[in-house]
Amino acid sequence: MKRFTIMKKSPFQRIKSKLVPVLLSLGLAGAAMAGQFKVATVNMTTLLNEYHKTKAAEEEEKVETANIRKLDAERVSTIQAIVEELRKLRKEYTDPSLSAEKKKEIAKVANDRQATLNELQKERQEFIGRSRRALNQKMVGLMDEIRVQVIEAVNAHAATQDADFVFDESGLTTNQVPFLVYVRNKIDITPDVLKNLNKDAPAATAASE
């Protein structure tokens, strides 16, 4: 009997793996008139992974996944008990010393138990599918909120640095080539943005970083 299994990549991991290169332009017109640009870089993967809200969401996902597995294990236990009961009934039915009336009685009980088993197996599959979809939808929503917060933090800090462009140095092209190969005189704002994002982190989270 198949146990409840979580896919190799959790919803959070799958969402984060779909990041696209980020390019933000700030003060483009003024820089163009001056004939020069100030370029900053940021590692969006690091920001998303190390943001305390991301870690909190991942922990929440682990807790909910464990609860789903627990509830599924209870269903599996009930199903296995009925399977064992049916095995005993079928063995008993083959006893040649039983009367026709007794065999009829056993057959009725077995049919009833088989119907119950079918219903429980169907309910289990529906439970697994429903739970997976609900958890995935919740994680997608959380990741969308986190992504917006991270990008807003990048924008805000880049503005204080008078940056005209901010490139995501962790981004890859469709050919899996680094989006940003070389930029002269670039500034990396990742540490400062991460510090700003985590300045309000709960004490336990901040201590573990």
FENZI-V318992 format. One record per backbone hydrogen bond with DSSP energy under -0.5 kcal/mol. CO is the residue of the C=O (numbers start at 1). NH is the residue of the N-H. E is the energy in kcal/mol with one decimal. If there is no record, write none. Layout:
# FENZI-V318992
co=CO nh=NH e=E
co=CO nh=NH e=E
This chain:
# FENZI-V318992
co=8 nh=10 e=-0.5
co=10 nh=14 e=-2.7
co=11 nh=15 e=-2.2
co=12 nh=16 e=-2.4
co=13 nh=17 e=-1.7
co=15 nh=18 e=-1.4
co=16 nh=19 e=-1.2
co=21 nh=23 e=-0.5
co=22 nh=168 e=-1.3
co=24 nh=166 e=-1.6
co=27 nh=31 e=-2.0
co=28 nh=32 e=-2.4
co=29 nh=33 e=-1.9
co=30 nh=34 e=-1.6
co=31 nh=35 e=-1.2
co=31 nh=36 e=-1.5
co=37 nh=39 e=-0.6
co=38 nh=164 e=-2.9
co=38 nh=165 e=-1.6
co=39 nh=187 e=-1.5
co=40 nh=167 e=-2.4
co=41 nh=189 e=-2.5
co=42 nh=44 e=-0.9
co=42 nh=169 e=-2.1
co=42 nh=170 e=-0.6
co=43 nh=47 e=-2.1
co=44 nh=48 e=-2.7
co=45 nh=49 e=-2.4
co=46 nh=50 e=-2.6
co=47 nh=51 e=-1.2
co=51 nh=54 e=-0.8
co=51 nh=55 e=-1.9
co=52 nh=56 e=-2.1
co=53 nh=57 e=-2.1
co=54 nh=58 e=-2.4
co=55 nh=59 e=-2.0
co=56 nh=60 e=-2.2
co=57 nh=61 e=-2.3
co=58 nh=62 e=-2.0
co=59 nh=63 e=-2.2
co=60 nh=64 e=-2.4
co=61 nh=65 e=-2.5
co=62 nh=66 e=-2.4
co=63 nh=67 e=-2.0
co=64 nh=68 e=-2.2
co=65 nh=69 e=-2.4
co=66 nh=70 e=-2.1
co=67 nh=71 e=-2.5
co=68 nh=72 e=-2.4
co=69 nh=73 e=-2.5
co=70 nh=74 e=-1.7
co=71 nh=75 e=-1.4
co=72 nh=76 e=-2.6
co=73 nh=77 e=-2.3
co=74 nh=78 e=-1.8
co=75 nh=79 e=-2.4
co=76 nh=80 e=-2.8
co=77 nh=81 e=-1.8
co=78 nh=82 e=-1.7
co=79 nh=83 e=-2.3
co=80 nh=84 e=-2.3
co=81 nh=85 e=-2.0
co=82 nh=86 e=-2.6
co=83 nh=87 e=-2.0
co=84 nh=88 e=-2.0
co=85 nh=89 e=-2.2
co=86 nh=90 e=-2.6
co=87 nh=91 e=-1.9
co=88 nh=92 e=-2.6
co=89 nh=93 e=-2.2
co=90 nh=94 e=-1.0
co=91 nh=94 e=-0.6
co=92 nh=95 e=-1.6
co=95 nh=98 e=-1.6
co=99 nh=103 e=-2.2
co=100 nh=104 e=-2.1
co=101 nh=105 e=-2.0
co=102 nh=106 e=-2.3
co=103 nh=107 e=-2.6
co=104 nh=108 e=-1.9
co=105 nh=109 e=-2.0
co=106 nh=110 e=-2.7
co=107 nh=111 e=-2.4
co=108 nh=112 e=-2.2
co=109 nh=113 e=-2.5
co=110 nh=114 e=-2.4
co=111 nh=115 e=-2.1
co=112 nh=116 e=-2.1
co=113 nh=117 e=-2.4
co=114 nh=118 e=-2.5
co=115 nh=119 e=-2.0
co=116 nh=120 e=-2.4
co=117 nh=121 e=-2.6
co=118 nh=122 e=-2.1
co=119 nh=123 e=-2.5
co=120 nh=124 e=-2.3
co=121 nh=125 e=-2.1
co=122 nh=126 e=-2.1
co=123 nh=127 e=-2.4
co=124 nh=128 e=-2.6
co=125 nh=129 e=-2.3
co=126 nh=130 e=-2.8
co=127 nh=131 e=-2.7
co=128 nh=132 e=-2.5
co=129 nh=133 e=-2.3
co=130 nh=134 e=-2.3
co=131 nh=135 e=-2.5
co=132 nh=136 e=-2.7
co=133 nh=137 e=-2.6
co=134 nh=138 e=-2.1
co=135 nh=139 e=-2.5
co=136 nh=140 e=-2.5
co=137 nh=141 e=-2.0
co=138 nh=142 e=-2.2
co=139 nh=143 e=-2.7
co=140 nh=144 e=-2.2
co=141 nh=145 e=-1.9
co=142 nh=146 e=-2.4
co=143 nh=147 e=-2.7
co=144 nh=148 e=-2.0
co=145 nh=149 e=-2.1
co=146 nh=150 e=-2.5
co=147 nh=151 e=-2.5
co=148 nh=152 e=-2.4
co=149 nh=153 e=-1.9
co=150 nh=154 e=-2.2
co=151 nh=155 e=-2.6
co=152 nh=156 e=-2.5
co=153 nh=157 e=-2.3
co=154 nh=158 e=-2.7
co=155 nh=159 e=-2.0
co=156 nh=160 e=-1.1
co=157 nh=161 e=-0.9
co=158 nh=161 e=-0.6
co=158 nh=163 e=-2.2
co=159 nh=162 e=-1.1
co=164 nh=26 e=-2.8
co=165 nh=40 e=-2.8
co=166 nh=24 e=-1.6
co=167 nh=42 e=-2.5
co=167 nh=169 e=-0.9
co=168 nh=171 e=-1.3
co=171 nh=179 e=-2.7
co=173 nh=176 e=-2.1
co=177 nh=173 e=-2.9
co=179 nh=181 e=-0.6
co=183 nh=186 e=-0.7
co=187 nh=41 e=-3.0
co=187 nh=189 e=-0.7
co=189 nh=193 e=-2.5
co=190 nh=194 e=-2.7
co=191 nh=195 e=-2.1
co=192 nh=196 e=-2.1
co=193 nh=197 e=-2.4
co=194 nh=198 e=-2.1
co=196 nh=199 e=-0.8
co=198 nh=201 e=-1.6
co=202 nh=206 e=-2.7
co=203 nh=207 e=-2.2
co=204 nh=208 e=-1.1
co=205 nh=209 e=-0.7
co=206 nh=209 e=-0.8
